[in-house]
Amino acid sequence: MNILLVEDDTGLSSSIREFLVGQGYVCETTAQYSDADLKARLYQYDCFVVDITLPDGNGLDIVQTLKRNESPAGILIISARDSLNDKVKGLELGADDYLTKPFHLAELNARIKAILRRRFQGGFDRIEEGVLTIIPDTREVLVAEESISLTPKEFDLLLFLVNNQGHVLSKETIAEHLWGSFMDQADSFEFIYYHIKNIRKKLNNSQAGNYIQTVYGVGYTFRIS
């Protein structure tokens, strides 16, 4: 899952990013409203974690822009401002949750997971497609209730395909999801093919169906045959 953290406290931003990366997320950071606004227009994220008070703008304007552009991303506001008016305004603009500073990183993680469950899993903690079961919170993949081992990137790629079932995802879209804007520096996306190949092999070895299909010249899609 790809997260954009918008926080101008460098110490807090660094701590949050380190923690979230350790939990398996791709986490980009910015301290500026203008940079966050640009990234939100150029790249796709699964969740935005946004402070209200920024040196060059208001984080609530980011929320408003995301909702105006019908972004499917989850939005969590983090702020030292504990007023009821700020909370109500943020939620009315379309944020999914509001967390007051200071907070424990474990609580931040729990709230992000809850947002992602609601956004991409219909509120359920398990995704079941055919004989395939995915448990995002524990990063487990089961085929006919038997566990299979995926690398972190293989897991993220499979989950991304399942969450976009029926849609064709280009290599560029997949790479951006897995590595964020860092993929602007990539020379090619051929490594996506090798990740797909490895996932297919592991699924086939476990007697799962050919769920990941190639749309030649375009990308990949997940379908239950």
C-alpha positions in Angstrom: 0.0 0.0 0.0 1.3 3.4 -1.0 1.0 6.3 1.5 1.7 10.0 1.2 2.5 11.6 4.6 2.1 15.3 4.7 3.8 16.6 7.9 6.1 19.5 8.5 7.6 18.3 11.8 10.7 16.6 10.4 11.3 14.5 13.5 7.7 13.2 13.6 7.6 12.7 9.9 10.8 10.6 10.0 9.5 8.5 12.9 6.2 7.8 11.2 7.8 7.0 7.9 10.3 4.6 9.5 7.5 2.9 11.4 5.2 2.6 8.4 7.9 1.2 6.1 8.6 -1.4 8.8 5.0 -2.4 8.6 5.3 -3.0 4.9 3.9 0.2 3.4 5.5 2.4 0.7 5.6 5.8 2.4 6.6 9.1 0.8 6.8 12.3 2.8 6.5 16.0 2.2 6.4 19.0 4.5 4.8 21.4 2.0 1.3 21.9 0.9 2.3 22.8 -2.6 4.4 19.7 -3.0 1.6 17.5 -1.6 -0.9 19.1 -3.9 1.4 18.4 -6.9 2.0 14.7 -5.9 -1.7 14.2 -5.4 -2.3 15.3 -9.0 0.6 13.3 -10.5 0.5 10.0 -8.6 -1.9 7.5 -7.1 -1.9 6.8 -3.4 -3.9 4.4 -1.3 -4.0 6.7 1.7 -3.1 10.3 2.6 -2.0 11.1 6.2 -2.3 14.9 6.4 -1.4 17.5 9.0 -3.7 20.5 9.0 -1.2 23.2 9.7 1.5 23.4 7.0 4.0 26.2 6.4 2.5 27.2 3.0 -1.1 26.1 3.3 -3.9 24.2 5.0 -4.1 20.4 4.9 -7.8 20.6 4.8 -7.5 22.1 1.3 -5.7 18.9 0.3 -8.7 16.9 1.5 -11.1 19.1 -0.4 -9.1 18.8 -3.6 -8.9 15.0 -3.3 -12.7 14.7 -2.8 -13.3 17.2 -5.7 -11.2 15.0 -8.0 -13.0 11.8 -6.7 -9.8 10.2 -5.5 -10.5 6.7 -4.1 -7.7 7.1 -1.6 -8.3 7.0 2.1 -7.6 10.2 4.1 -6.4 10.4 7.8 -6.0 13.8 9.3 -3.4 14.2 12.1 -3.2 17.4 14.0 -2.3 19.0 17.3 -5.5 21.0 17.0 -8.1 19.2 19.1 -11.1 21.5 18.5 -14.4 20.0 17.7 -14.8 22.4 14.8 -11.6 21.2 13.1 -12.7 17.6 13.5 -16.2 18.2 12.1 -14.9 20.2 9.2 -12.3 17.6 8.3 -14.8 14.8 8.3 -17.4 16.8 6.5 -14.9 17.6 3.7 -14.5 13.8 3.3 -11.6 12.7 5.5 -12.1 9.1 6.8 -10.6 9.7 10.3 -9.0 12.4 12.5 -6.2 11.6 15.0 -5.1 14.1 17.5 -1.4 14.5 18.4 0.4 13.2 20.3 -0.5 9.6 19.4 1.1 6.2 19.5 2.3 4.8 16.2 0.5 1.6 16.8 -2.8 3.5 16.9 -1.9 5.4 13.7 -1.2 2.0 12.0 -4.5 0.6 13.3 -6.5 3.5 12.0 -4.8 3.3 8.6 -5.6 -0.4 8.4 -9.2 0.3 9.3 -9.4 2.9 6.5 -7.9 0.6 4.0 -10.3 -2.2 5.0 -13.3 0.0 4.4 -11.9 1.4 1.2 -10.7 -1.7 -0.5 -12.1 -4.7 1.4 -15.7 -3.8 2.1 -14.8 -3.6 5.8 -13.8 -7.3 6.0 -10.4 -8.5 7.3 -10.2 -11.3 4.7 -10.4 -11.2 0.9 -11.7 -14.4 -0.7 -11.6 -15.0 -4.4 -12.0 -18.6 -5.6 -9.6 -20.8 -3.6 -7.5 -17.8 -2.8 -7.7 -16.0 0.6 -5.7 -12.9 1.4 -5.4 -11.4 4.9 -3.9 -8.0 4.5 -3.4 -7.2 8.2 -1.1 -10.2 8.7 0.1 -10.2 5.1 -0.9 -13.9 4.7 -1.9 -15.6 1.4 -3.8 -19.0 1.5 -4.7 -21.3 -1.3 -7.4 -23.8 -0.2 -6.5 -22.8 3.4 -2.9 -23.7 2.9 -0.4 -20.9 3.3 2.0 -19.9 0.5 5.0 -17.7 0.9 5.3 -14.5 -1.1 8.0 -11.8 -0.9 6.7 -8.4 0.4 6.6 -7.0 -3.1 4.9 -10.1 -4.5 2.2 -9.8 -1.8 1.7 -6.1 -2.5 1.4 -6.7 -6.2 -1.1 -9.6 -5.7 -3.2 -7.5 -3.4 -3.2 -4.6 -5.8 -4.4 -6.8 -8.6 -7.1 -8.4 -6.5 -8.3 -5.0 -5.2 -8.6 -3.9 -8.9 -10.2 -7.1 -10.1 -11.5 -6.8 -13.6 -9.4 -3.7 -14.4 -6.3 -3.9 -16.6 -3.3 -2.4 -14.8 -0.3 -1.2 -16.8 3.3 -1.9 -15.8 3.7 1.8 -15.1 0.6 1.9 -12.8 1.8 -1.2 -10.9 5.4 0.1 -10.5 4.1 3.5 -9.2 1.9 1.6 -6.7 4.8 -0.6 -5.4 7.5 2.1 -5.4 5.8 5.4 -5.5 7.3 8.4 -7.3 10.7 6.8 -7.0 9.8 4.9 -10.1 10.3 8.1 -12.2 14.0 7.1 -12.1 13.5 3.6 -13.5 14.8 2.8 -17.0 12.2 0.0 -17.6 9.5 -1.9 -15.9 10.6 -5.4 -16.9 11.0 -6.4 -13.3 7.2 -6.3 -13.0 7.2 -9.3 -15.4 9.4 -11.3 -13.1 7.3 -10.5 -10.1 4.2 -11.7 -12.0 6.0 -14.8 -13.2 7.0 -15.7 -9.6 3.4 -15.1 -8.2 1.9 -17.3 -11.0 4.4 -20.1 -10.3 3.6 -20.1 -6.6 -0.1 -20.0 -7.2 0.0 -22.8 -9.8 2.2 -24.9 -7.5 -0.6 -24.7 -5.0 -3.2 -25.7 -7.5 -4.7 -22.2 -7.8 -6.3 -21.1 -11.0 -4.7 -18.9 -13.6 -6.0 -15.8 -11.9 -3.5 -13.3 -13.3 -3.9 -12.7 -17.0 -1.7 -10.8 -19.4 -3.4 -8.2 -21.6 -0.7 -8.0 -24.3 0.6 -4.6 -25.0 -1.4 -3.1 -22.1 -0.6 -4.8 -18.7 -2.2 -7.4 -16.3 -5.5 -8.1 -14.8 -6.9 -10.4 -12.1 -9.9 -12.5 -13.0 -11.6 -15.6 -11.5 -12.1 -17.8 -14.5 
